[in-house]
Structure formats: C-alpha cells, structure tokens
C-alpha cells in the first residue's frame, strides 16, 4: 500500500513470504512529499506492485514496466536493485554510443555466428546506415521512419535497376528487426519500431517451374563429370538445397544395406532420406571413388565438378557457401546441349518438384516428405508444393449424387480420385504375371482408354455390361468358393 512516512516522504509497503514460510513487511521510499505528488507516487506504487507480481511468477517485464524502469531516478532504481526486483542498471551511455554504427558493432560483437550469417547481417545493416546515416541516433528511429525504410528497401539495389526480390527484402528486414530487439533487451530503446513491419516472405508463382523427368535427364546428360551428374540427380530426386546439404557429406552417410542417405545439412542438421532408384548409380560412383568412411564425397577435381578448382575444400574451411556456385556450370551445359534457356531457380524448383511429386503423384504422406526433404509442413505449403495440371482435371471431374438432394447446392460432391498402388502390391502383381500377359493387358487398357475418350456413350455401355454380368447367378462349380489373399480358391 501507499503511505506517508513521518509526513516527509512517500513509501510503498507490502507483505512478502520468505522461503521458510515467514511473512515479512517490505518497504521502499519513493520520494519527498514536497517534490512528488500523490498521483505520481501512486503511479510508482502501482508499477512496483506489478513488478513484484511479475518477478514472483518468473515472467519477463512488459513494455510499460520496461519504460518505467528506464525513466525512474537512480536512487529509486537502486532501492529496487537491493530488494532483488531488478538487475543493476547499465552504466549511462554517451551520445555517440546510440549511433547506428556503434550499436551495430556492439550487437555483432555480442554473438558468435557463422560467416554467412554475418555477411547477410552486414548487407542489411549497410542498407540501414545508407538510409538513416551512420551517426543517426537509434532512439530517433520511430515506427514511421521504420516504415519509410521498409518501403525504400526494394529499390535499394547495389547494382542494376530491378527491385530486390521479395525474399531478399524479407531477409534484410528480419536482420534489422533482430538488431532492434537486441536494443530493447539491452535498454538502448524501449520499443522496437520494426515490430509491426510486415516481414513475411511472399512466394513468387511466376518463378515456379515443375522440373520434368526429361528436363532432369537433359541436365544430367549435359554435364560431363560424374560428380556433376551426381549433384544434378540428387538435386532433382532428393531435393537438396544446394551446397549446404552436401558440402560435408561423407562415405559413411550412404547406406546401401538400408537404402538410406543422410544429408548433413548446415541449415537443419542431419536428415535421413530414402535412396531413390534414380540416384543409386550416382551414389555408387561417389562411394567407389571414396572408400574411407570419413572421406568427403564431393571433391576438387581438374575436370570441374563445382565450377572452380579448389572450392570444395576452401568452402569447407571457410564456411562461406557463396564461394561455391553449383548453378552456373549445369545451366551453361544445359543451354549448350538443348539450346533452351536454363530453368529458373534450379535447385529450389528441383526441391519443390520432388516435394510435389512425392505427395501428389506417388501418394506419400506430407509428414514423411517433410522429414525426408527437411522442412516443416508450413514451409512446405508456403514455398514448395505446386499446383499441377492434374489438380485442375480432378476438380473438373467432381460429380454430384442426385439422390442426396434435389436443390441447387444441396448435393454432396463425390470427387473422382486416383488410386496410388503401394510398392508391395505393385511388386506382387509384377512378380505373379507373365511378361506376355502384362504386355497384352497394357495394350488392351490403352485401346480401352482411347475408346472411352473418343466415344461419349462408351463409358455408360461398359458400366451397363459390367452391371449385367454382376447380376448373373454363379455357376455351381464356383458357388460357395471364396478368394484367399493369395488369389487361390478355398
């Protein structure tokens, strides 16, 4: 409660339970009654009581509490420190320590990050300094100025005239947001002006491209070195991000007994992926070249394999992935072979294609694919899954059952869905059917498909014939017989 001590000063008083269960009275002087009005003293009292509750519950101070702690006099802050309610206040900073350049230096020196992360931060902070000025006091950057910076960022290209990509702008803003979160935590400022700025990474559908099997073959055929062929096959059929997934890949990461591949990704850590048939021969070549279990599979070669001699080992030592360009050589080779323009965003679209293919064509669960390819369902939905032509065809093929309702919009849609056979069922069919029969049945199905597509009445006639056949009574020789799982009578 708030009270006056000896008619001279305001005092805040409360009961506190100690570890032994004993309750004691705690008091803290707020200031002289001559210099501090009752309303101001009550504000101090209410804020102290809220801080006591926050500390007891083990929570972090909210923004009003942080703002109050920054503005109160040194004596009052010291009394709170002695009672263990707040940590020691940082030493008063000089004016120049609030400049963009100084806070940037302090922020980066306080953390141990990868060189690639540091390079990305420097790019973002360079834009910040260029827009506001190196000597700008960060306390003067409010929400309106932060919004102006975010609006100008897409046009802040160092070279060329095109706007920065949405993904690039999003990444830069997230780095700046991280800096200002640090400034709030370190009590440079009380509020992050970039907190409400939209930093979401929007997908550009115009850059999406489904990499067909033929295009993948062309890329693999276009490059000469087997190591390059392995990179392109793994990119298309295992969905690697690029050098970050294979840079530290060793012989021990390939297991031909369990048909699994472990990708030691720098971004997400180890991920286990099935050894898909399309990559087996390429992985075999890599493993035949490197017998040591601890040996790296991707090496520097005279014939290439990375665009520059010496880059694999150099990047493994430096960690700077930008020095390892895996796009230029295959793109140039593809253009020379086919005369076509290289595919956009090669590795990203190979990865997105494989995700879409596994889920929509082969019927694998999203949970499995996320684990194999190494991302979350949210990221998969936002950045990788693509619309296919078949999606539209299936939507057009939706029919309604007239028995369900006779009003427009009252019918229950029945979607024509394709059935995906499991590998086990398919192998059993292949193993128990003679080659001549398989070929004959394939030809019959092709002719039947052509007939159904060209003759509108063919489907209804076929269904009528099947229905009539089903209604015929069984012969005495077959009556009472059942079919076992193996297809033999019982």
VOKEVO-680091 format. One line per 5 residues: number of its first residue (from 1); their letters; for each residue x, y, z of C-alpha. Coordinates in steps of 0.1 Angstrom, whole numbers, plus 2048, in hexadecimal, padded with zeros to 3 digits. Layout:
# VOKEVO-680091
NUM	A	X,Y,Z; ...
This chain:
# VOKEVO-680091
1	XXXXX	800,800,800; 80A,825,7FC; 811,838,81C; 822,858,829; 841,852,83F
6	XXXXX	844,86C,85B; 831,885,846; 850,88A,830; 852,86F,816; 83C,856,802
11	XXXXX	842,832,809; 836,812,7F9; 82F,7F4,810; 826,7D0,80A; 828,7AD,81A
16	XXXXX	841,793,80D; 842,76E,815; 866,761,81A; 873,73E,812; 86D,732,836
21	XXXXX	848,73D,833; 84C,75B,84A; 83B,77B,83E; 84E,79C,841; 846,7C0,838
26	XXXXX	85A,7D0,81C; 85B,7F6,818; 86B,80C,7FD; 86C,832,7FE; 85F,843,7DE
31	XXXXX	869,867,7E4; 862,887,7F7; 83E,893,7FB; 849,8B5,7F1; 857,8AA,7D0
36	XXXXX	840,88D,7C8; 81A,891,7C5; 802,876,7D1; 7F8,86C,7AE; 81D,868,7A4
41	XXXXX	824,855,7C4; 806,83E,7BD; 813,838,79A; 834,82D,7A8; 822,817,7C2
46	XXXXX	80C,806,7A8; 82A,7FF,791; 83F,7F1,7AE; 822,7D9,7B8; 81F,7CD,794
51	XXXXX	845,7C7,792; 843,7B3,7B3; 828,79D,7A3; 83C,799,783; 85B,78E,797
56	XXXXX	847,775,7AD; 839,765,78D; 85B,763,77C; 84F,777,75E; 860,792,749
61	XXXXX	858,7B7,74E; 83E,7C4,736; 844,7E4,722; 834,7FC,73B; 849,7EE,757
66	XXXXX	869,7F1,741; 860,815,738; 85B,81E,75D; 87B,80E,768; 88F,822,74E
71	XXXXX	880,843,759; 880,841,780; 89C,852,794; 8BC,840,79D; 8B4,83F,7C2
76	XXXXX	893,82E,7BD; 8A2,815,7A4; 8BE,80E,7BD; 8A4,805,7D8; 893,7ED,7C1
81	XXXXX	8B5,7DD,7B9; 8BC,7D8,7DE; 89B,7C6,7E2; 8A3,7AF,7C5; 886,7BC,7B0
86	XXXXX	89B,7C8,792; 8BE,7C3,786; 8D9,7DD,789; 8D3,7FA,771; 8ED,7FC,755
91	XXXXX	905,819,756; 8F9,839,745; 903,838,721; 913,855,70E; 900,865,6F1
96	XXXXX	915,855,6D6; 90F,832,6E4; 8EB,835,6D8; 8F6,83A,6B3; 8EC,81F,699
101	XXXXX	911,817,694; 919,812,6B9; 8FA,7FD,6C2; 900,7E8,6A3; 924,7E1,6AF
106	XXXXX	919,7D8,6D2; 8FD,7C1,6C5; 914,7AE,6AE; 930,7AB,6C8; 918,79D,6E2
111	XXXXX	910,77E,6CD; 923,761,6BD; 913,75A,69B; 91D,74A,67A; 930,75F,661
116	XXXXX	913,75C,648; 8FB,769,663; 913,786,66A; 915,78E,645; 8EF,790,643
121	XXXXX	8ED,7A6,662; 907,7BD,654; 8F3,7C1,634; 8D4,7CA,648; 8E5,7E2,65F
126	XXXXX	8F7,7F3,642; 8D5,7FB,633; 8CB,808,656; 8E9,81F,658; 8E4,82B,634
131	XXXXX	8C0,834,63A; 8C3,844,65C; 8E7,84E,65E; 903,83E,672; 900,857,68F
136	XXXXX	8DA,855,692; 8CE,851,6B6; 8BA,830,6B7; 8A3,840,6D1; 898,857,6B5
141	XXXXX	88C,83B,69F; 867,838,6A5; 84C,822,694; 846,83C,678; 86B,83D,66F
146	XXXXX	86E,817,671; 851,815,658; 862,82D,641; 882,818,642; 86E,7F8,63A
151	XXXXX	85C,809,61D; 87D,815,60E; 890,7F4,612; 883,7E2,5F3; 892,7FE,5DE
156	XXXXX	8B4,7FE,5F1; 8C6,7E8,5D8; 8EB,7EB,5D7; 8EE,7E2,5B2; 8D4,7E3,596
161	XXXXX	8B2,7F3,596; 89B,7D7,59F; 88B,7D6,5C1; 898,7BF,5DC; 885,79E,5DD
166	XXXXX	86A,79B,5F8; 87D,77F,609; 89C,795,60A; 889,7B2,619; 879,79B,633
171	XXXXX	89B,78D,63D; 8AB,7B0,641; 88D,7BD,656; 890,79F,66D; 8B5,7A6,673
176	XXXXX	8AD,7CB,67B; 890,7BF,692; 8A8,7A9,6A5; 8BF,7C6,6AB; 8A4,7DC,6B9
181	XXXXX	897,7BF,6CF; 8BA,7BE,6DE; 8B9,7E4,6E4; 898,7E0,6F7; 8A7,7C3,70C
186	XXXXX	8C6,7D8,713; 8B1,7F6,71D; 8BE,80D,701; 89A,812,6F7; 878,809,706
191	XXXXX	866,7FE,6E6; 870,7ED,6C5; 864,804,6A9; 866,7E6,690; 850,7CF,6A5
196	XXXXX	830,7D6,690; 842,7D7,66E; 836,7BA,658; 854,7A4,653; 843,785,644
201	XXXXX	854,775,626; 83B,774,60A; 83F,759,5F0; 842,765,5CB; 82D,74C,5B7
206	XXXXX	83C,759,596; 85D,749,5A0; 84E,727,5A7; 857,70C,58E; 84F,6E7,590
211	XXXXX	86F,6D6,585; 865,6B9,56F; 877,698,56E; 883,6A0,54B; 891,6C1,556
216	XXXXX	8A3,6B0,573; 8B2,697,55A; 8BD,6B3,543; 8CF,6C4,560; 8E0,6A4,56B
221	XXXXX	8EA,69C,547; 8F6,6BF,541; 911,6BF,55C; 92F,6A9,554; 93F,6A1,576
226	XXXXX	92E,685,58B; 930,69B,5AA; 91A,6B5,598; 902,69A,58D; 8FF,68F,5B1
231	XXXXX	8F8,6B2,5BC; 8DC,6B7,5A3; 8CC,695,5AA; 8CD,69B,5CF; 8BF,6BE,5CB
236	XXXXX	8A1,6B1,5B6; 899,691,5C8; 8A4,698,5EC; 89B,6BD,5EE; 8BC,6CC,5FB
241	XXXXX	8BE,6F1,601; 8E0,6F4,5F0; 903,6F3,5FF; 8F6,6F6,623; 8E8,6D3,622
246	XXXXX	905,6C1,611; 924,6D5,61B; 92D,6BE,639; 91E,69E,62A; 935,680,631
251	XXXXX	937,65C,626; 927,651,648; 908,664,63F; 8FF,64C,624; 8F0,62A,62F
256	XXXXX	8E9,612,612; 8DC,5F7,62B; 8BF,60D,638; 8BD,621,618; 8BF,642,62B
261	XXXXX	8D3,662,626; 8DB,67A,642; 8E0,69E,637; 8F4,6B2,652; 8E2,6D3,64A
266	XXXXX	8F2,6F2,658; 8D0,702,65B; 8BB,6E7,66C; 8D3,6CC,677; 8D3,6A8,66C
271	XXXXX	8B5,69C,659; 8B0,678,64D; 8A2,673,62A; 899,653,617; 8B2,649,5FC
276	XXXXX	89B,64E,5DF; 8A3,638,5C1; 8AC,656,5AB; 8CA,65F,5C0; 8D8,63C,5C8
281	XXXXX	8F2,63A,5AC; 8FE,65E,5B2; 903,657,5D8; 914,636,5CF; 92D,649,5B9
286	XXXXX	934,662,5D5; 939,645,5EF; 950,631,5D7; 966,650,5D4; 967,655,5FA
291	XXXXX	96D,636,60E; 974,646,62F; 955,649,645; 960,66C,651; 96A,678,62E
296	XXXXX	956,694,61E; 942,689,5FF; 944,6AA,5EC; 967,6B4,5E3; 97C,6CD,5D0
301	XXXXX	984,6BF,5AD; 997,6CA,58F; 979,6C4,578; 962,6DA,58D; 946,6CE,5A3
306	XXXXX	940,6F0,5B3; 949,70B,59A; 96B,713,5A9; 988,6FE,5B4; 98E,6FE,5D9
311	XXXXX	96C,70A,5E4; 95F,6EC,5F7; 97C,6EB,610; 97E,710,612; 959,714,61B
316	XXXXX	95A,6F8,634; 975,70B,645; 966,72E,642; 940,725,644; 939,740,62A
321	XXXXX	920,72E,614; 91E,74A,5FB; 940,740,5EF; 932,71F,5E2; 91C,725,5C4
326	XXXXX	909,706,5BA; 8F2,716,5A1; 909,726,586; 919,706,578; 8F9,6F1,574
331	XXXXX	8E5,70F,567; 900,717,54D; 903,6F2,543; 8DD,6EE,540; 8DB,70C,529
336	XXXXX	8F7,6FF,513; 8E6,6DD,510; 8C2,6E7,50B; 8C4,70A,4FF; 8AA,713,519
341	XXXXX	8AC,72D,535; 8B7,71F,557; 89A,717,56F; 893,732,588; 89E,72D,5AC
346	XXXXX	8AC,70B,5A4; 8B2,6FB,5C6; 893,70B,5D6; 87D,6FF,5BA; 88C,6DC,5BA
351	XXXXX	885,6DA,5DF; 861,6E7,5DB; 85C,6CF,5BE; 866,6B1,5D2; 850,6BB,5F0
356	XXXXX	832,6BF,5D8; 83A,69F,5C6; 83E,689,5E6; 81D,696,5F5; 806,69B,5D6
361	XXXXX	814,680,5BE; 821,665,5D5; 808,66A,5F1; 822,66D,60D; 817,67E,62D
366	XXXXX	820,6A2,634; 82F,698,655; 847,680,644; 851,698,629; 858,6B4,642
371	XXXXX	870,69D,654; 881,691,635; 885,6B3,625; 88B,6C6,646; 872,6E1,64C
376	XXXXX	851,6E7,65F; 82E,6E3,651; 829,708,652; 848,70F,63D; 83E,6F3,625
381	XXXXX	81C,702,61F; 829,726,61C; 848,720,607; 849,6FE,5F7; 828,6ED,5EE
386	XXXXX	81E,6F6,5CB; 7FD,6F4,5B8; 7FD,6DA,59D; 7E8,6D6,57D; 7D8,6B7,58D
391	XXXXX	7CB,6CC,5AA; 7B5,6DF,592; 7AB,6C0,57F; 7A0,6AF,59F; 78C,6CF,5A9
396	XXXXX	77A,6CE,588; 773,6A9,58D; 75F,6B0,5AD; 73C,6A1,5AA; 71D,6A3,5C1
401	XXXXX	706,688,5CC; 6E2,692,5C3; 6D4,67B,5DE; 6E3,691,5FA; 6CE,6B0,5F3
406	XXXXX	6B9,6BF,5D8; 6C1,6E4,5DF; 6DE,6F7,5CE; 6FB,6F6,5E6; 6EB,6DB,5FA
411	XXXXX	6FF,6BF,5EB; 71D,6AE,5FA; 73B,6AF,5E3; 74B,68E,5DB; 76E,693,5CE
416	XXXXX	77D,67C,5B5; 79E,673,5C6; 7BB,660,5B7; 7C7,641,5CA; 7EC,63E,5D2
421	XXXXX	7F8,61B,5D5; 811,612,5F0; 833,605,5E5; 82B,5E4,5F6; 80B,5DE,5E2
426	XXXXX	81C,5E9,5C2; 839,5D2,5C7; 822,5B4,5CD; 80F,5BC,5AD; 82F,5BE,599
431	XXXXX	83D,59E,5A9; 81E,588,5A3; 815,594,580; 827,587,561; 838,5A1,54B
436	XXXXX	821,598,52D; 802,59D,542; 80F,5BE,54F; 815,5CA,52C; 7F4,5BE,51F
441	XXXXX	7E1,5CE,53C; 7F3,5EF,537; 7E9,5F0,513; 7C4,5E8,51C; 7C4,604,536
446	XXXXX	7D2,61D,51D; 7B8,614,503; 79C,616,51D; 7A8,638,529; 7A8,645,505
451	XXXXX	785,637,500; 777,647,520; 786,668,517; 779,669,4F3; 756,65A,4F8
456	XXXXX	73F,66C,510; 728,64E,514; 744,635,519; 747,63A,53E; 722,635,545
461	XXXXX	721,616,52F; 73F,607,540; 730,60D,563; 70E,5FD,558; 721,5DE,54B
466	XXXXX	734,5DB,56C; 713,5DF,580; 701,5C5,56B; 71F,5AD,56F; 71E,5B2,595
471	XXXXX	6F9,5AA,597; 6FD,587,586; 6FB,56A,59E; 71C,558,5A5; 721,535,597
476	XXXXX	71F,518,5AF; 744,512,5AB; 74D,534,5B9; 730,539,5D2; 73C,53A,5F6
481	XXXXX	761,53F,5ED; 774,55C,5FC; 794,56D,5F1; 7B2,56C,608; 7CA,588,60B
486	XXXXX	7E1,576,5F4; 7C6,574,5D9; 7C0,54E,5DC; 79E,53D,5E3; 796,52F,605
